[in-house]
Every structure is written in structure tokens, then in C-alpha cells.
Amino acid sequence: MDFNRLRLERALETLGAVLEQRGLRFELVAIGGSSLLLLGLISRPTGDLDILALVEGGRYVRADPLPADLTEAVGDVGAALGLGNDWLNPGPTALLDLGLPAGFEQRVETRRYNGLVLHLASRFDQICFKLYGAVDQSLRSKHADDLRRLDPASDELFAAARWTRTHDPSEPFGRLLVMTLVGLGVENADAAL
């Protein structure tokens, strides 16, 4: 089931209300298309909300698996709103393993939905993640389309490229990174290496 911004906000408000009613509180960090939708940076529908991390004691921790109480509430909201059980996706949590862009935590935008606090990755951090995804999945991917919609300047792309290299320093990835930057219209793309 695809989300537009209104449907996604309704799902989050409902989830927050369910959590509060059950005496639960969760703090999550979101990235990807749905978080861009919530920030008003894109308008395309998205399939799920990508969860990067849980916030516990002020620290970002892996979100996979999601806590059982949260999974149950997500399933209940999904059933009630016709979204299915997997509308909250902890798949991107592996990005924590090799580190986030420097200053990530200070740039998030925070939204509160009763028992749910949601931190949304900033535009710059999304550029980093979307470039990483575009290199991995090609210039025809949704990641590349989102990246184009974000309209990053060359210096933002170079900074994002440096971050992507912390996740994959291999020579093949480097070649694909340069090809992707060229495809995005970046001059002197070799400087990203």
C-alpha cells in the first residue's frame, strides 16, 4: 500500500495514539522516501517508512528486530488502516554499522505523535543515503530520482561521496560512484575519489 503524505501522517498519528493508550513510548529515526515526503521535499508516493534506528538513552541503536510491543502496535495500526504489517521497515538499520554522516544527530527534524517521537534525517543526510543507493541501484532507481528532486549542489554531492566511501572503499564502487556523479552532471567527478 503506497503512502502519500496525508496517509502517512494519519498512520503515524494513529500509531502514536495506540502507543500512548498502551502506556508505551518509542523514539525512532527515519530515512528514505517517506521521511522526504514528511519533510515536504518530495511528493511521490512511497511504500513504507524506513527506520534507521531506535533511540534508547539518547543513543542510536539497531532497529532490527523492532521491539515486540512496537511490532504489535504497528501490526494493529496496519490492519486498522489497511496498510499491512510491514509499513514500518527496519531494513536500513544496517547503515549504523559503518557510521552515519558526521553531525547527523544535530541535523534531524523531530516530530511528536503522542507515544511516538520520530526523528527525520535532514536533506543533506538524505543526499548521502540517496547517493549511496543510486550508486548501488543505478541512475534509473528511485534513489537517483529522489536525489535529482533534492537538487544537490556539487559540493553537497562531493561531501556525500566522501561519506559513501566510508561504507564501501572498494575500487568497483569507486568507479560506479564516479559514473553516477557524471550522470548527475557533476564536473570533475574523479575528485570524489
C-alpha positions as CSV (number, residue, x, y, z in Angstrom):
1,M,0.0,0.0,0.0
2,D,1.5,3.3,-1.1
3,F,1.7,6.4,1.2
4,N,1.0,9.9,0.3
5,R,1.9,12.5,2.9
6,L,-1.6,12.7,4.4
7,R,-2.0,8.9,4.7
8,L,1.5,8.6,6.3
9,E,0.8,11.3,8.8
10,R,-2.5,9.6,9.7
11,A,-0.7,6.3,10.2
12,L,1.9,7.9,12.5
13,E,-0.7,9.8,14.4
14,T,-2.7,6.6,14.9
15,L,0.4,4.6,15.9
16,G,1.4,7.3,18.4
17,A,-2.1,7.3,19.9
18,V,-2.1,3.5,20.1
19,L,1.3,3.5,21.8
20,E,0.2,6.2,24.3
21,Q,-3.0,4.3,25.1
22,R,-0.9,1.2,25.8
23,G,1.4,3.2,28.1
24,L,4.3,2.8,25.6
25,R,6.8,5.3,24.2
26,F,9.2,4.8,21.3
27,E,11.7,7.1,19.7
28,L,12.7,6.2,16.1
29,V,14.9,7.7,13.4
30,A,13.6,7.6,9.8
31,I,15.2,8.0,6.5
32,G,14.3,7.4,2.8
33,G,11.4,8.4,0.6
34,S,8.7,8.5,3.3
35,S,10.8,10.8,5.5
36,L,11.4,13.0,2.5
37,L,7.7,13.0,2.0
38,L,7.1,14.1,5.6
39,L,9.7,16.9,5.2
40,G,7.9,18.1,2.1
41,L,11.0,17.5,-0.1
42,I,9.3,15.1,-2.5
43,S,5.7,14.3,-3.4
44,R,5.9,10.8,-4.9
45,P,4.1,8.0,-3.1
46,T,6.2,5.6,-1.0
47,G,5.7,2.0,0.1
48,D,6.8,2.1,3.7
49,L,8.6,4.2,6.3
50,D,12.3,3.2,6.6
51,I,13.6,3.1,10.1
52,L,17.3,3.6,10.6
53,A,17.4,3.4,14.4
54,L,15.7,3.2,17.8
55,V,16.8,5.9,20.2
56,E,17.5,4.5,23.6
57,G,19.0,6.6,26.4
58,G,20.0,9.2,23.8
59,R,21.9,6.7,21.7
60,Y,21.0,5.3,18.2
61,V,20.7,1.5,18.3
62,R,19.8,-1.0,15.7
63,A,16.1,-1.3,14.9
64,D,16.1,-4.8,13.6
65,P,14.2,-6.5,15.1
66,L,11.8,-3.9,16.2
67,P,10.7,-4.4,19.9
68,A,7.8,-6.8,20.2
69,D,5.4,-4.1,21.7
70,L,6.1,-1.8,18.8
71,T,5.7,-4.5,16.2
72,E,2.4,-5.4,17.7
73,A,1.2,-1.8,17.6
74,V,2.5,-1.4,14.0
75,G,0.5,-4.5,13.0
76,D,-2.6,-3.3,14.7
77,V,-2.4,0.1,13.0
78,G,-1.6,-1.6,9.7
79,A,-4.7,-3.8,10.0
80,A,-7.0,-1.0,11.0
81,L,-5.8,1.3,8.2
82,G,-5.3,-1.3,5.5
83,L,-1.5,-0.9,5.4
84,G,-0.4,-4.4,6.2
85,N,2.1,-5.4,8.9
86,D,5.3,-4.2,7.3
87,W,4.6,-0.5,6.7
88,L,7.4,0.3,9.2
89,N,10.6,-1.1,7.7
90,P,13.8,-1.5,9.9
91,G,15.8,-2.7,6.9
92,P,18.1,0.3,6.6
93,T,19.3,-0.1,10.2
94,A,22.5,-1.8,8.9
95,L,23.7,1.7,7.9
96,L,24.5,2.2,11.6
97,D,27.2,-0.4,11.5
98,L,29.7,1.7,9.5
99,G,28.6,5.1,10.8
100,L,26.3,8.0,9.8
101,P,27.4,11.2,8.2
102,A,29.2,13.4,10.8
103,G,26.7,15.7,12.6
104,F,23.7,13.6,11.7
105,E,22.1,13.7,15.1
106,Q,22.3,17.5,15.3
107,R,20.5,17.9,11.9
108,V,17.4,15.7,12.4
109,E,14.0,17.2,12.4
110,T,11.8,15.9,15.3
111,R,8.1,15.2,15.1
112,R,6.0,14.1,18.1
113,Y,2.9,11.8,17.7
114,N,1.8,11.2,21.3
115,G,3.7,7.9,22.3
116,L,5.9,8.1,19.2
117,V,8.8,10.5,18.7
118,L,10.1,10.4,15.1
119,H,13.5,12.0,14.0
120,L,13.7,12.6,10.3
121,A,17.1,12.7,8.6
122,S,18.0,16.1,7.2
123,R,18.1,17.0,3.5
124,F,21.9,16.7,3.5
125,D,21.9,13.3,5.2
126,Q,19.3,12.1,2.7
127,I,21.5,13.2,-0.1
128,C,24.2,10.9,1.4
129,F,21.9,7.9,1.6
130,K,20.3,8.5,-1.8
131,L,23.7,8.8,-3.5
132,Y,24.8,5.6,-1.8
133,G,21.5,3.9,-3.1
134,A,21.9,5.4,-6.6
135,V,25.4,4.0,-6.9
136,D,24.2,0.6,-5.8
137,Q,21.0,0.5,-7.9
138,S,21.7,2.8,-10.9
139,L,20.7,6.2,-12.2
140,R,17.3,4.7,-13.1
141,S,16.4,3.9,-9.5
142,K,14.0,5.7,-7.1
143,H,17.1,6.8,-5.2
144,A,18.5,8.6,-8.2
145,D,15.1,10.2,-8.9
146,D,14.9,11.3,-5.3
147,L,18.4,12.7,-5.5
148,R,17.5,14.7,-8.5
149,R,14.5,16.1,-6.8
150,L,16.7,17.2,-3.9
151,D,18.8,19.1,-6.4
152,P,22.1,18.9,-4.5
153,A,24.9,21.3,-5.3
154,S,28.2,19.8,-6.4
155,D,29.8,20.4,-3.0
156,E,27.0,18.5,-1.3
157,L,27.5,15.6,-3.7
158,F,31.2,15.6,-3.1
159,A,30.6,15.5,0.7
160,A,28.1,12.7,0.2
161,A,30.5,10.8,-2.0
162,R,33.2,11.0,0.7
163,W,30.7,9.5,3.2
164,T,29.7,6.7,0.8
165,R,33.3,5.7,0.5
166,T,33.4,5.1,4.3
167,H,30.8,2.4,3.6
168,D,32.4,0.9,0.5
169,P,36.0,1.9,-0.2
170,S,36.3,-0.8,-3.0
171,E,37.6,0.1,-6.4
172,P,34.5,-1.2,-8.2
173,F,32.2,1.0,-6.0
174,G,34.5,4.0,-6.6
175,R,34.2,3.6,-10.4
176,L,30.4,3.3,-10.1
177,L,30.4,6.4,-7.8
178,V,32.3,8.4,-10.4
179,M,29.9,7.2,-13.2
180,T,26.9,8.1,-11.0
181,L,28.3,11.6,-10.3
182,V,28.9,12.2,-14.0
183,G,25.4,11.0,-14.7
184,L,24.1,13.6,-12.2
185,G,26.0,16.3,-14.1
186,V,28.9,16.8,-11.6
187,E,32.1,18.2,-13.2
188,N,35.5,16.7,-12.1
189,A,33.7,13.7,-10.6
190,D,37.0,11.9,-10.3
191,A,37.8,14.3,-7.4
192,A,35.3,12.4,-5.4
193,L,37.8,9.6,-5.0
